[in-house]
Amino acid sequence: MNYNSFLNLSKKKISNELKMGFKKNQRRPYKKKINLDIHSKLKKIINKKQISFLDVGCGDGSISRYLIKKLNIKDFMLNDNNFFLDKIKWCKNEKKISGNFLRASKKIDKKFNLILCYSVIHYIPKNKFFTFIKKLLKILSKKGILFLGDVPDKNLILKFLKSQKGKNYHSKFYKNKINYSKIIKSKKIINHSDLSKFFNKNNDYSIKFIKQNNSLHYSNFRKDIIIRKK
Ligand SMILES: C[S@@+](CC[C@H](N)C(=O)[O-])C[C@H]1O[C@@H](n2cnc3c(N)ncnc32)[C@H](O)[C@@H]1O
């Protein structure tokens, strides 16, 4: 699947922009802070010396590159479409798994004790959301960690938009062109509570929601979620 197909897929359901994501290049100044934020959370919980790492929807691979160096990871794989993977020159082709993870996961025949899926979940159509999660869990090893990062929550978005900060944000980036209350009512955006319910039904996992560093652009309406397989 190429980049445009991905974009079309998300447009068909609901665009990233409507979930208060970044417009192109808006994210660039925050990249370093994002790396630091993820690393500071992971280093507290990773106790394995031998990390086997998978980055699902790795984009330009910059987070992976940072973590691989910082956590001294030798065993890793990156997934995204070829549009992005082809640009990642520091990674050998045999470590790249191309394509939509919903299908590409079939090509993966090993388990990982650290899976990162950062700022990706909101591209997945809601009706495929839990299939996507189950596919991630299938390749997570026992005691492994799934780091679902940067996950928007519709209640948080709504709350933020009611605040003065949220109103300013909305008019600055979206010129108030978007009718958020209509979108929120459309139920196309996942709530963090949907994820809690899903994991609380299953005793095999623990789930923890962690606030993003305040200096991050979207810390008001997104959280990082750490899922641990028991
Ligand atoms: C906002 S970018 C985040 C990239 C990277 N994780 C980061 O935070 O720098 C979202 C990425 O998710 C990828 N993506 C979206 N849906 C996907 C899917 N079904 N399977 C694999 N990757 C997907 C997109 O191609 C894009 O690179």
The ligand as an ORCA input file, in Angstrom:
! r2SCAN-3c Opt
* xyz 0 1
  C       1.894     10.541     12.147
  S       2.835      9.314     11.350
  C       3.798      8.718     12.709
  C       5.087      8.146     12.262
  C       6.029      7.707     13.400
  N       5.434      6.653     14.190
  C       6.391      8.885     14.260
  O       5.718      9.101     15.281
  O       7.301      9.629     13.892
  C       1.700      7.977     11.096
  C       2.313      6.832     10.346
  O       1.458      5.700     10.452
  C       1.532      5.001      9.231
  N       0.350      4.126      9.140
  C      -0.947      4.491      9.111
  N      -1.751      3.410      9.028
  C      -0.929      2.333      9.016
  C      -1.144      0.934      8.902
  N      -2.389      0.436      8.796
  N      -0.082      0.116      8.894
  C       1.178      0.620      8.994
  N       1.449      1.940      9.096
  C       0.409      2.786      9.092
  C       1.580      6.102      8.193
  O       2.073      5.654      6.951
  C       2.502      7.114      8.868
  O       3.833      6.916      8.540
*
